[in-house]
Amino acid sequence: MKSAVFRILKDFILILSFFFTPTTRILLARSSTHQPKNRIAFEPSSRQGDNSHNASLPPPHALRAPIRRPPRRPPAMSTASGGGGDGGGGDGASSAAGGGGRRIPPASSMPWVRNLRRFVGTGAGLGSEALMELETKRILLEIFKERQRKSMEAGAIPSFYKKKPEDGSISNRVQKLAKYRFLKKQSELLLNADDLDAMWVCLRENCVIDDATGAEKMNYEDFCHIATVCTEQIGQKCKRFFSPSNFMKFEKDDSGRIAILPFYLYVMRTVSLTQARIDMSELDEDSDGFLQPHEMEAYIRGLIPNLAQLRDMPSAFVQMYCRIAARKFFFFCDPHRRGKACIKKVLLSNCLQELMELHQESEDEVTDTEQAENWFSLTSAQRICDMFLALDKDTNGTLSKQELKEYADGTLTDIFIERVFDEHVRRSKVGGGNSREMDFESFLDFVLALENKDTPEGLTYLFRCLDLNGRGFLTTADIHTLFRDVHQKWIEGGNYELCIEDVRDEIWDMVKPADPLRIALTDLLSCKQGGTIASMLIDVRGFWAHDNRENLLQEEEEQVEEA
């Protein structure tokens, strides 16, 4: 009701402003023939009599000389101004009115035009489309001003915080719509399974068989011909794979030919990675290029129906499997534990390739050993879940220090378990914050570190536990303290007597640190034996494997020969 009253008042003011402009008064005066002369004339000289009016005017040719185009004389003007004069006087009066009076102002200076523009500029009474257009213009103006400000402050420290649009705002909806359209366009440019099959047929039909190796190869002329054939059959979306730069990426023989199989695998991998990036970007809610744990779990959940080895997974185990699978991505792609994994790192990591190996059929192409070694296999996920449930004696969903000591049949040292809880387990809210309990996510990190000791991520996890004083390096005293518990378990197992100093010197010879008095993490990474050294210091079984490495190697060779 108030908006309707406000609109009526606006229209009324607009009409009043139109009637009170000078131009309107002139038009009204010219159209009125029954009013006296002194009410309709607007020249200063017209307020006098006819004689004085004619006497004060210059000759007609003097008035017409500076005027390029004679003004149009309204019919009512001759009646009003030339009632008592002759023809010459009437001509002079009309010339004076056209040449000596005020000119009609431009449209931009009229008050009613300014009022109308001011009224429209407020946005009152506009529809949703007009409001959206105004909001878009405002956003673009803000972006332009922000870029101008950044260009002026090029030498200053850049801002690390960018305010995100609020949920439900127009800018947020525009951003989501633009993202949806962009991802949809990129998805339409990808090759589907039928297109890949058609490309493989074209490659095999137009290649040359190498007489020496029997491999199917093609030179650059064949490459260009295949590009033309594929473009005709598939369309323009396959043309980008047949660029000269792509041909130069592959190894060539003496005749300048490349094998078609590596090229086809390159096309398949590019399509697969692009599709994975599109799927991950769709799940990235804030569009910052990072995935949070629940977003990664949603991505893995969407892949399960397409993975041959996971199709028969029980529905009750899907949520637990997604937690286990997603944790490996964050262990390797989120080293600083920020709770966000970069999409580019995820695409380039070995974790995604390991997950995609589950496309193979388990009965014919994958052995039981490979299934157990693959973290993303259903067998491995069930093994980890059963292991956690077996360690959780009190079934409270977390593991205490005493419960974790039973991991791997109790071969881990007590000091290592203490250091794991000090460095990688948060304090529990139960019991005043003094007790520590390892939750399932922390347990997954613990298992990943022990099963990937040779990787930089796993060795970094373990080095923080080995660094007893948090100084960033290990000394001879640290090595002696860590191996003392291993030595105790070694003797309790009925093995021969060891000299701790000899083991310490052997570790120093294996690492060859840059500083002869300390071992840093970089030294363990560069010596390529960091995983073995970590096992010697935390696990009595790991030290036994190192001590019997020659016998174990001989047994492996015999098994290979028998196979």
C-alpha positions as CSV (number, residue, x, y, z in Angstrom):
1,M,0.0,0.0,0.0
2,K,2.8,2.4,0.9
3,S,4.7,1.7,-2.3
4,A,1.5,2.4,-4.4
5,V,1.0,5.8,-2.6
6,F,4.7,6.6,-3.1
7,R,4.4,5.8,-6.8
8,I,1.3,8.0,-7.2
9,L,3.1,11.0,-5.4
10,K,6.1,10.5,-7.7
11,D,3.9,10.7,-10.8
12,F,2.1,13.8,-9.5
13,I,5.3,15.6,-8.8
14,L,6.6,14.6,-12.2
15,I,3.5,16.1,-13.9
16,L,3.8,19.3,-11.8
17,S,7.5,19.7,-12.7
18,F,6.5,19.4,-16.4
19,F,4.0,22.2,-16.2
20,F,6.3,24.6,-14.4
21,T,9.2,24.4,-16.8
22,P,10.0,27.5,-19.0
23,T,9.4,25.5,-22.2
24,T,6.0,24.5,-21.1
25,R,5.0,28.1,-20.3
26,I,6.1,29.2,-23.7
27,L,4.0,26.6,-25.5
28,L,1.0,27.5,-23.3
29,A,1.4,31.1,-24.1
30,R,1.6,30.5,-27.8
31,S,-1.5,28.3,-27.9
32,S,-3.6,30.9,-26.0
33,T,-5.1,33.6,-28.3
34,H,-7.6,35.3,-25.9
35,Q,-5.0,36.6,-23.4
36,P,-3.5,40.1,-23.6
37,K,-0.2,40.8,-25.2
38,N,1.6,41.6,-22.0
39,R,0.7,38.1,-20.7
40,I,1.9,36.0,-23.6
41,A,5.0,37.9,-24.9
42,F,8.3,36.9,-23.4
43,E,10.6,39.6,-25.0
44,P,11.5,42.6,-22.9
45,S,10.5,45.0,-25.7
46,S,7.0,43.5,-26.1
47,R,5.8,45.1,-22.8
48,Q,5.7,48.5,-24.6
49,G,3.2,49.7,-27.2
50,D,3.2,48.8,-30.8
51,N,4.9,51.9,-31.9
52,S,7.7,51.7,-29.5
53,H,8.0,48.0,-30.3
54,N,8.4,48.7,-34.0
55,A,10.7,51.6,-33.3
56,S,13.1,49.6,-31.2
57,L,13.5,46.8,-33.6
58,P,16.3,46.7,-36.1
59,P,15.7,46.3,-39.9
60,P,14.4,42.8,-40.9
61,H,17.5,42.0,-42.9
62,A,19.7,42.7,-39.8
63,L,17.7,40.1,-37.8
64,R,17.7,37.4,-40.6
65,A,21.4,37.8,-41.4
66,P,22.9,35.7,-38.5
67,I,20.2,33.1,-38.6
68,R,21.1,30.2,-40.9
69,R,17.7,28.5,-40.8
70,P,14.6,30.7,-40.2
71,P,12.6,29.5,-37.3
72,R,9.1,28.0,-37.8
73,R,6.5,30.7,-37.0
74,P,3.4,29.3,-35.2
75,P,0.1,30.5,-36.6
76,A,-1.1,31.8,-33.1
77,M,1.9,34.1,-32.8
78,S,0.9,36.4,-35.6
79,T,-2.5,36.9,-34.2
80,A,-1.2,37.7,-30.7
81,S,1.7,40.0,-31.6
82,G,0.5,41.6,-34.8
83,G,-3.0,42.7,-33.9
84,G,-2.5,46.5,-34.4
85,G,0.6,46.7,-36.6
86,D,1.2,46.4,-40.4
87,G,2.8,43.5,-42.2
88,G,6.3,44.8,-41.6
89,G,5.7,45.3,-37.9
90,G,4.3,41.8,-37.6
91,D,7.3,40.4,-39.4
92,G,9.7,42.3,-37.1
93,A,7.9,41.1,-34.0
94,S,8.0,37.5,-35.0
95,S,11.7,37.8,-36.0
96,A,12.4,39.4,-32.6
97,A,10.6,36.5,-30.9
98,G,12.5,34.0,-32.9
99,G,15.9,35.5,-32.8
100,G,16.1,37.8,-29.8
101,G,14.2,35.6,-27.2
102,R,15.5,32.6,-25.1
103,R,16.2,29.4,-26.9
104,I,14.6,26.0,-25.9
105,P,17.0,24.3,-23.5
106,P,18.3,20.8,-24.3
107,A,16.5,17.8,-23.0
108,S,19.2,16.9,-20.5
109,S,18.8,20.3,-18.7
110,M,15.0,20.2,-18.4
111,P,13.9,19.7,-14.8
112,W,11.3,17.0,-15.6
113,V,14.0,15.0,-17.4
114,R,16.3,15.3,-14.4
115,N,13.5,14.3,-12.0
116,L,12.6,11.3,-14.2
117,R,16.3,10.1,-14.3
118,R,16.6,10.6,-10.5
119,F,13.4,8.6,-10.0
120,V,14.6,5.7,-12.2
121,G,18.0,5.8,-10.6
122,T,16.6,4.9,-7.2
123,G,15.3,1.6,-8.5
124,A,11.9,2.1,-6.9
125,G,9.1,0.2,-8.7
126,L,11.4,-1.8,-10.9
127,G,10.9,-5.5,-11.7
128,S,13.2,-8.4,-10.8
129,E,15.0,-8.2,-14.2
130,A,15.8,-4.5,-13.8
131,L,17.0,-5.0,-10.2
132,M,19.3,-7.8,-11.4
133,E,20.6,-5.6,-14.1
134,L,21.3,-2.8,-11.6
135,E,23.0,-5.3,-9.3
136,T,25.1,-6.6,-12.1
137,K,26.3,-3.1,-13.1
138,R,27.1,-2.4,-9.4
139,I,29.2,-5.6,-9.2
140,L,31.0,-4.9,-12.4
141,L,31.8,-1.4,-11.2
142,E,33.1,-2.7,-7.9
143,I,35.3,-5.2,-9.7
144,F,36.6,-2.4,-12.0
145,K,37.4,-0.2,-9.0
146,E,39.1,-3.1,-7.1
147,R,41.3,-3.8,-10.1
148,Q,42.2,-0.2,-10.4
149,R,43.1,-0.1,-6.7
150,K,45.2,-3.3,-7.1
151,S,47.1,-1.9,-10.1
152,M,47.9,1.3,-8.1
153,E,49.1,-0.8,-5.1
154,A,51.2,-3.2,-7.2
155,G,54.3,-2.7,-5.0
156,A,52.4,-3.3,-1.7
157,I,51.9,-6.7,0.0
158,P,49.1,-8.6,-1.7
159,S,45.9,-9.4,0.2
160,F,45.5,-13.0,1.3
161,Y,41.8,-12.7,2.1
162,K,39.1,-12.5,-0.4
163,K,35.6,-12.0,0.8
164,K,33.2,-14.6,-0.6
165,P,29.7,-13.7,-1.7
166,E,27.0,-14.4,0.8
167,D,24.7,-17.4,0.2
168,G,21.6,-16.5,-1.6
169,S,22.9,-13.1,-2.9
170,I,22.7,-12.2,-6.6
171,S,26.5,-12.4,-7.0
172,N,26.6,-15.8,-5.5
173,R,23.8,-17.1,-7.8
174,V,25.5,-15.5,-10.8
175,Q,28.8,-17.2,-9.8
176,K,27.1,-20.6,-9.5
177,L,25.3,-20.1,-12.8
178,A,28.6,-19.1,-14.6
179,K,30.4,-22.1,-13.1
180,Y,27.6,-24.5,-14.1
181,R,27.6,-23.2,-17.7
182,F,31.4,-23.4,-17.9
183,L,31.7,-26.9,-16.6
184,K,28.8,-28.0,-18.9
185,K,30.6,-26.6,-21.9
186,Q,33.9,-28.3,-20.9
187,S,32.1,-31.6,-20.5
188,E,30.5,-31.3,-23.9
189,L,34.0,-31.0,-25.5
190,L,35.2,-34.3,-24.0
191,L,35.3,-37.5,-25.9
192,N,33.0,-40.2,-24.8
193,A,33.6,-44.0,-24.9
194,D,32.2,-44.3,-28.4
195,D,34.5,-41.5,-29.6
196,L,37.5,-43.2,-28.1
197,D,36.6,-46.5,-29.8
198,A,36.2,-44.7,-33.1
199,M,39.6,-43.0,-32.7
200,W,41.3,-46.3,-31.9
201,V,39.8,-47.9,-35.1
202,C,41.1,-44.9,-37.2
203,L,44.5,-45.3,-35.7
204,R,44.8,-49.0,-36.4
205,E,43.4,-48.7,-40.0
206,N,45.9,-45.9,-41.0
207,C,49.1,-47.0,-39.3
208,V,52.1,-48.9,-40.5
209,I,53.5,-52.2,-39.0
210,D,57.1,-52.0,-38.0
211,D,59.0,-55.0,-39.6
212,A,61.5,-55.2,-36.8
213,T,59.3,-55.0,-33.7
214,G,55.8,-55.5,-35.1
215,A,54.6,-52.4,-33.4
216,E,51.9,-50.2,-35.0
217,K,53.4,-46.8,-35.9
218,M,52.6,-43.7,-37.8
219,N,54.6,-40.8,-39.3
220,Y,53.6,-37.2,-39.3
221,E,51.7,-37.5,-42.7
222,D,49.7,-40.4,-41.3
223,F,49.2,-38.4,-38.2
224,C,47.6,-35.5,-40.2
225,H,45.5,-37.9,-42.3
226,I,44.2,-39.7,-39.2
227,A,43.3,-36.2,-37.7
228,T,41.3,-35.5,-40.8
229,V,39.4,-38.8,-40.7
230,C,38.7,-38.5,-37.0
231,T,37.5,-35.0,-37.4
232,E,35.0,-36.1,-40.1
233,Q,33.8,-39.1,-38.0
234,I,33.9,-37.7,-34.4
235,G,33.9,-33.9,-34.8
236,Q,36.0,-30.9,-33.9
237,K,36.4,-32.0,-30.3
238,C,39.1,-34.5,-31.2
239,K,41.1,-32.0,-33.3
240,R,43.1,-30.6,-30.3
241,F,44.8,-34.0,-29.7
242,F,46.3,-34.0,-33.2
243,S,48.5,-30.9,-32.9
244,P,52.1,-30.8,-34.0
245,S,53.2,-30.2,-30.4
246,N,51.5,-33.5,-29.3
247,F,53.2,-35.4,-32.0
248,M,56.6,-34.1,-30.9
249,K,56.0,-35.3,-27.3
250,F,56.4,-39.0,-28.2
251,E,59.5,-41.0,-28.8
252,K,60.3,-41.4,-32.5
253,D,62.3,-44.1,-34.3
254,D,64.9,-43.6,-37.0
255,S,62.2,-43.0,-39.6
256,G,60.4,-40.3,-37.5
257,R,57.5,-42.5,-36.6
258,I,55.7,-42.8,-33.3
259,A,53.8,-45.8,-31.8
260,I,50.0,-45.4,-31.8
261,L,49.4,-47.1,-28.5
262,P,51.2,-44.5,-26.3
263,F,49.4,-41.8,-28.2
264,Y,46.0,-43.4,-27.6
265,L,46.8,-44.0,-23.9
266,Y,47.7,-40.3,-23.7
267,V,44.3,-39.3,-25.2
268,M,42.5,-41.6,-22.7
269,R,44.4,-40.3,-19.7
270,T,43.8,-36.7,-20.7
271,V,40.1,-37.3,-21.1
272,S,39.9,-39.2,-17.8
273,L,41.8,-36.5,-15.9
274,T,39.7,-33.7,-17.4
275,Q,36.5,-35.6,-16.5
276,A,37.7,-36.1,-13.0
277,R,38.6,-32.4,-12.7
278,I,35.1,-31.4,-13.9
279,D,33.5,-33.8,-11.4
280,M,35.6,-32.4,-8.5
281,S,34.9,-28.8,-9.5
282,E,31.2,-29.5,-9.4
283,L,31.6,-30.7,-5.8
284,D,33.7,-27.7,-4.8
285,E,31.1,-25.6,-3.2
286,D,33.1,-22.4,-2.6
287,S,35.0,-22.7,-5.9
288,D,38.4,-22.2,-4.3
289,G,40.1,-25.1,-6.0
290,F,40.2,-27.2,-2.8
291,L,38.1,-30.1,-1.7
292,Q,37.0,-30.6,1.9
293,P,36.7,-34.1,3.4
294,H,32.9,-34.4,2.8
295,E,33.4,-33.2,-0.8
296,M,36.0,-35.8,-1.4
297,E,33.9,-38.5,0.1
298,A,31.0,-37.5,-2.2
299,Y,33.3,-37.7,-5.2
300,I,34.4,-41.3,-4.2
301,R,30.8,-42.3,-3.6
302,G,29.9,-41.2,-7.1
303,L,32.7,-43.4,-8.5
304,I,31.7,-46.6,-6.8
305,P,29.1,-47.7,-9.4
306,N,31.7,-47.3,-12.2
307,L,34.4,-49.3,-10.5
308,A,34.2,-53.0,-11.3
309,Q,35.7,-54.2,-8.0
310,L,33.4,-52.0,-5.8
311,R,30.0,-52.7,-7.5
312,D,29.1,-55.4,-5.1
313,M,30.0,-53.5,-1.9
314,P,27.4,-53.7,0.8
315,S,25.4,-50.5,1.1
316,A,26.0,-50.4,4.9
317,F,29.7,-50.3,4.3
318,V,29.7,-47.5,1.7
319,Q,30.0,-44.6,4.2
320,M,32.9,-46.2,6.1
321,Y,34.7,-47.0,2.8
322,C,34.4,-43.4,1.6
323,R,36.0,-42.2,4.9
324,I,38.9,-44.7,4.5
325,A,39.5,-43.9,0.9
326,A,39.3,-40.1,1.2
327,R,41.8,-40.2,4.1
328,K,44.6,-41.3,1.9
329,F,44.0,-38.4,-0.5
330,F,44.3,-36.0,2.4
331,F,47.3,-37.7,3.9
332,F,49.3,-37.2,0.7
333,C,47.7,-34.0,-0.7
334,D,47.3,-32.1,2.5
335,P,50.7,-32.2,4.2
336,H,50.0,-29.2,6.5
337,R,46.7,-30.8,7.7
338,R,44.5,-27.8,6.8
339,G,41.5,-30.0,6.1
340,K,41.6,-29.0,2.4
341,A,43.1,-31.0,-0.6
342,C,44.1,-29.1,-3.7
343,I,42.3,-30.4,-6.8
344,K,45.4,-30.2,-8.9
345,K,47.5,-32.2,-6.4
346,V,44.8,-34.8,-6.3
347,L,44.7,-35.2,-10.0
348,L,48.5,-35.5,-10.2
349,S,48.9,-37.8,-7.2
350,N,49.4,-41.6,-7.4
351,C,46.3,-42.0,-5.2
352,L,43.9,-41.3,-8.1
353,Q,45.7,-43.7,-10.4
354,E,45.6,-46.3,-7.6
355,L,41.8,-45.8,-7.3
356,M,41.2,-46.0,-11.0
357,E,43.0,-49.4,-11.0
358,L,39.8,-50.8,-9.5
359,H,38.2,-50.6,-13.0
360,Q,39.8,-54.0,-13.7
361,E,37.8,-57.1,-13.2
362,S,39.0,-58.8,-10.0
363,E,38.5,-62.4,-11.1
364,D,40.7,-62.3,-14.3
365,E,43.1,-59.4,-14.0
366,V,43.9,-58.8,-10.3
367,T,45.5,-61.2,-7.8
368,D,44.7,-61.3,-4.1
369,T,48.0,-59.9,-3.2
370,E,47.4,-56.8,-5.4
371,Q,44.0,-56.4,-3.9
372,A,45.5,-56.4,-0.4
373,E,48.2,-53.9,-1.3
374,N,45.8,-51.5,-2.9
375,W,44.5,-49.1,-0.2
376,F,41.3,-48.5,-2.1
377,S,40.3,-52.1,-2.6
378,L,37.4,-53.5,-0.7
379,T,39.6,-56.1,0.9
380,S,42.0,-53.5,2.3
381,A,39.2,-51.3,3.6
382,Q,37.6,-54.2,5.4
383,R,41.0,-55.2,6.9
384,I,41.6,-51.8,8.3
385,C,38.1,-51.5,9.7
386,D,38.4,-55.0,11.4
387,M,41.8,-54.0,12.8
388,F,40.4,-50.9,14.4
389,L,37.5,-52.8,15.9
390,A,39.8,-55.5,17.3
391,L,42.0,-52.9,19.0
392,D,39.1,-51.0,20.5
393,K,38.5,-53.2,23.5
394,D,36.1,-50.9,25.3
395,T,34.2,-50.2,22.1
396,N,34.1,-46.4,22.7
397,G,35.1,-45.6,19.1
398,T,38.6,-44.4,20.1
399,L,41.9,-46.1,21.0
400,S,44.0,-45.4,24.1
401,K,47.7,-45.8,24.3
402,Q,47.4,-49.3,25.9
403,E,45.1,-50.4,23.1
404,L,47.3,-49.1,20.3
405,K,50.3,-51.0,21.8
406,E,48.6,-54.2,20.5
407,Y,49.0,-53.0,16.9
408,A,51.1,-55.4,14.8
409,D,51.2,-58.0,17.6
410,G,52.9,-55.5,20.0
411,T,56.1,-55.1,18.1
412,L,56.1,-51.3,18.2
413,T,58.1,-49.7,21.0
414,D,56.4,-47.9,23.9
415,I,58.3,-44.7,23.4
416,F,57.1,-44.6,19.8
417,I,53.5,-45.0,20.9
418,E,54.0,-42.2,23.4
419,R,55.4,-39.9,20.7
420,V,52.6,-40.7,18.3
421,F,50.0,-39.5,20.9
422,D,52.1,-36.4,21.7
423,E,52.5,-35.3,18.0
424,H,49.5,-36.6,16.1
425,V,46.6,-37.1,18.6
426,R,44.5,-34.2,19.8
427,R,43.5,-33.9,23.4
428,S,40.0,-35.4,24.2
429,K,37.3,-33.1,25.5
430,V,36.3,-35.9,27.9
431,G,38.1,-35.8,31.3
432,G,39.0,-32.1,31.4
433,G,41.2,-32.3,28.3
434,N,44.0,-34.4,30.0
435,S,43.3,-37.7,28.4
436,R,44.2,-38.6,24.8
437,E,42.2,-40.9,22.7
438,M,43.0,-41.7,19.0
439,D,39.9,-41.4,16.8
440,F,39.4,-43.3,13.5
441,E,40.9,-40.6,11.2
442,S,44.0,-40.4,13.3
443,F,44.3,-44.2,13.2
444,L,44.1,-44.1,9.4
445,D,47.0,-41.6,9.3
446,F,48.9,-43.8,11.7
447,V,48.4,-46.9,9.4
448,L,49.2,-44.9,6.3
449,A,52.5,-43.6,7.7
450,L,53.6,-47.1,8.7
451,E,52.6,-48.6,5.3
452,N,54.3,-45.8,3.3
453,K,57.5,-45.2,5.3
454,D,59.5,-44.6,2.1
455,T,57.4,-41.7,0.9
456,P,58.1,-38.1,2.0
457,E,54.7,-37.8,3.6
458,G,55.1,-41.0,5.6
459,L,58.6,-40.3,6.6
460,T,57.7,-36.8,7.7
461,Y,54.9,-38.2,10.0
462,L,57.4,-40.6,11.6
463,F,60.3,-38.1,11.9
464,R,58.1,-35.9,14.1
465,C,57.8,-38.9,16.5
466,L,61.5,-39.7,16.4
467,D,62.5,-36.1,17.1
468,L,62.1,-36.4,20.9
469,N,62.9,-32.7,21.7
470,G,61.3,-31.1,18.7
471,R,64.5,-29.5,17.4
472,G,64.2,-30.7,13.8
473,F,67.1,-33.1,13.9
474,L,68.3,-36.3,15.7
475,T,71.4,-36.7,17.7
476,T,73.3,-39.7,18.9
477,A,71.5,-39.5,22.2
478,D,68.1,-39.6,20.4
479,I,69.2,-42.7,18.5
480,H,70.4,-44.4,21.6
481,T,67.1,-43.6,23.5
482,L,64.9,-44.8,20.6
483,F,66.8,-48.0,20.0
484,R,67.0,-49.0,23.6
485,D,63.3,-50.1,23.6
486,V,64.0,-52.0,20.4
487,H,66.9,-53.7,22.0
488,Q,64.8,-54.7,25.0
489,K,62.2,-56.4,22.8
490,W,64.9,-58.0,20.8
491,I,66.4,-59.7,23.8
492,E,62.9,-60.7,25.1
493,G,62.4,-62.5,21.8
494,G,65.3,-64.8,22.4
495,N,67.7,-63.2,19.9
496,Y,71.5,-62.7,20.3
497,E,73.0,-59.8,22.2
498,L,73.4,-56.5,20.4
499,C,75.6,-53.5,21.0
500,I,73.6,-50.3,20.7
501,E,76.7,-48.3,19.8
502,D,77.3,-50.5,16.8
503,V,73.7,-50.1,15.5
504,R,74.0,-46.3,16.0
505,D,77.2,-46.2,14.0
506,E,75.6,-48.3,11.3
507,I,72.7,-45.8,11.0
508,W,75.1,-42.9,10.7
509,D,76.9,-44.8,7.9
510,M,73.6,-45.4,6.1
511,V,72.4,-41.8,6.3
512,K,75.7,-39.9,5.7
513,P,74.3,-36.7,7.1
514,A,75.5,-33.3,5.9
515,D,76.2,-32.4,9.5
516,P,78.2,-35.3,11.1
517,L,76.7,-34.5,14.5
518,R,73.0,-34.6,13.6
519,I,70.5,-36.2,11.2
520,A,67.8,-34.0,9.7
521,L,64.7,-35.0,7.7
522,T,66.4,-33.9,4.5
523,D,69.2,-36.3,5.2
524,L,66.8,-39.2,5.6
525,L,65.0,-38.3,2.4
526,S,68.2,-37.9,0.4
527,C,69.8,-41.2,1.5
528,K,66.9,-43.2,0.1
529,Q,66.9,-45.5,3.2
530,G,64.8,-43.4,5.5
531,G,62.0,-45.9,5.7
532,T,64.4,-48.7,6.7
533,I,66.0,-46.5,9.4
534,A,62.6,-45.5,10.8
535,S,61.6,-49.2,11.0
536,M,64.8,-50.0,12.9
537,L,64.1,-47.4,15.5
538,I,60.4,-48.0,16.2
539,D,59.7,-51.7,15.4
540,V,61.6,-54.8,16.5
541,R,60.2,-56.6,13.4
542,G,61.6,-53.9,11.2
543,F,65.0,-54.3,12.8
544,W,64.8,-58.1,12.4
545,A,64.0,-57.6,8.6
546,H,67.1,-55.3,8.3
547,D,69.3,-57.8,10.1
548,N,68.2,-60.7,8.0
549,R,68.0,-58.8,4.7
550,E,70.4,-61.0,2.8
551,N,68.5,-64.2,3.7
552,L,65.1,-62.6,2.9
553,L,66.5,-61.5,-0.5
554,Q,67.7,-65.0,-1.3
555,E,64.3,-66.4,-0.4
556,E,62.6,-63.9,-2.7
557,E,64.9,-64.9,-5.6
558,E,64.1,-68.5,-5.1
559,Q,60.4,-67.9,-5.1
560,V,60.7,-66.0,-8.4
561,E,62.7,-68.8,-10.0
562,E,60.1,-71.3,-8.9
563,A,57.3,-69.2,-10.3
